[in-house]
Amino acid sequence: MKANVLPIVRAHYGSLVDAQTHAIRLRDHALFEGVPLVVFGACWATGVTVPTNASVGLLTVAGLLSAFLFGVMLQVAERALDWADDPPPAGRETSRQARLLRELAANAGYASLVSITTAIAFVLVSVSPHTEPALLSAIALGLASHLVIVLFMVVTRVFSLTDERLTITRTGGSVSHIHGRRNTG
């Protein structure tokens, strides 16, 4: 099915591994899933409601983020298409860069999906007949906290990939040369 987003979700969660050992990073899962659940629970338990004007503003931000993140995915896709037309030399560094680009595409795609879902949640908050505003607000704020965490991940990945490539260009080194300096995955 063309609208099946499960491959993006699987790829995103598949990127939550240690760059060296490829072991699942429980800390990442605790952050990505635990924080939004705590935000949801705290908001629902305390009866927090998002005012209509605020939900409209947050809906706008979530919608804009979705468009931006879709643009990131298109840029990564463009890079993949360029590689298909003019393949780089095969090797460890090319494989590593391909893995990082795939993870970036998965993370950006997942963040775009979360943005869309968050926007829908804020639409529901802004048009709800106030029968369950606390529940809808808690869901929307939990999704928004998840979105913020995913955005931090995307920004960090973009910076790491860019910094790594610029360091290689500037020093004439290799990924393995600078890899010992810091973990960029």
N, C-alpha and C positions, 0 to 999 in steps of 0.2 A: 504494500500500500504506500502510495507516494506521501501521504501525510503522517506516516509512522515516525514519531520522534524518538522511539526507544533506542535506535542505534546511537543517537547523539547523547542520550542520557547514559547509556552503557559506556560509551567512549569517555565521557566526562568522569564518571566514577572510576573507570579503569585508569585514569591519569593520577588518581590519588594514591600513588605508590612512591616509595623511596627511589630516588634516581640511581643510587648505587646498587642496592640489593633487590629492587623491584618488589619488595615486601609491601603489603598493604599498610598504609599509615593510619593507625587507629586515631591518632591525634587529629588528622584531617577530617576523618569521619565524625569525631566528636564535635569539632568546630562547625562543619557544614550542616550537620543534622541536629546536634545538641543545642546550639545557640538559638536557632529559629524555634525549636520546640519550647525552650525556656521563655523566649519572648512571647510566643503564642500563649503559653500557660499563664504567665504573669499578667498579660493584658486581659485575658479572659477572666481570670480569677479576680482581678481588681475592677473589672467592668469598664476598662478603657474604651472609649469610642472616639473615632476619628471624625472631626467635624466635616461637613460636606465640602466646604471650601478647601480644607486641607487635603481631602481625598481627591478632589479634582486636580489640585496641584501635584500631588504624588502620582496620580494617573498620568499626567503630562510628562513628568520626569521619567516614569517607567516606560512610556511609549517612545520617548526620544532615545533612551538607552537601548531599547530593543533595535531601533533603526541603526544606531551607531555600531552595535555589536554585530548586526547583520553585515555591515560594511567591513568589519574586521574579518569576518568569515570570507567575504568576497576577496579581500586582499590575500588571504592565505590560499584561497582557491586559485587566484591568479598566479601566485608563486608556484603552486603545484603544476599548473598548466605550463608555465615557463620551463619547469624541470622536465616535463614530458616532451616538450619540443626540443630542448637542448639539455640533455641529462648531464648532471655534474659527474665527476669521477666517482666511481663506486668506492666505498670504503667506510671506515668507522665514523669519521666525522660527518660524512654525508648522511649516513644512517641516523646518527644522533640528531642532526638538524631536522631531518624528515620526521623523526619521532616528536621533537619539540613542536614543529609546525602542526603536526596532527593533533597533539594535545592542545595547542593553542586554538585550533579550529573547533575542537570538541568543547573546550571551556567557553569560548566565545559563543558557540551555538547554544550550549546549555544556558549560559547567562541570558542570551536573547530569549530563549523559551521561558526562563524564570521571569524576565521582564514582562513578557506578554501575559503570563499568568498573574503576575502582580498587578498589572494594569487592569485586567479583568476583575480581580478582587477589589480594587479601588473603585471601579465602575459600580460594582454591586454595593459597596459601602455608600456611594454617593446617591444611588437611586433606590436603596432599600426602603421599604415601608416602616422602618424602625421597629420591626418586631424582634429582630435579633441583631441590633447594631453592635453589641459587644462581641458577639461571636464572629461576625463578618470583619469587624475592625481587628480582632485578634488574628484572624487568618491573614488578612492583608498585611499587618505589621510583621507577622512571622515570616511571610514570603519576602517582604521588603528587607528584613534582616538577612535572610538567606541570600538575596540578591546582592547586598552590600559585600558580603563575604566572598561570593563568587567574583564580583568585580575586582576586589583586591587581588584575587588569584590571577585574573586575566591581566591586570595591570602589571603585576609582578612578573608574569611569564613574558609579556611583551618587552618589558625592560631588560630582563635577564637575557633573552635571545638577542636583543639589539646590542646590549653591552658586550656580550660575548663576541658577536661578529665584529664589532668595532675594535675590540681589543685585539682580535686576530689580525684584522686589517692593519692596525697601527703598529703592532709588534712583529708581524710576519710569523707569528706562532701558530699553534694548532689548538684544537679543542682539548686534546690530551695535555698540552702544555699548560693551558690556563685552568683546566679542570681541577687540578690539585689546589689551585688558589681559592676556589669557592665552589659551592654546589649551585648550579644554575637550573637544575631540573626541579 
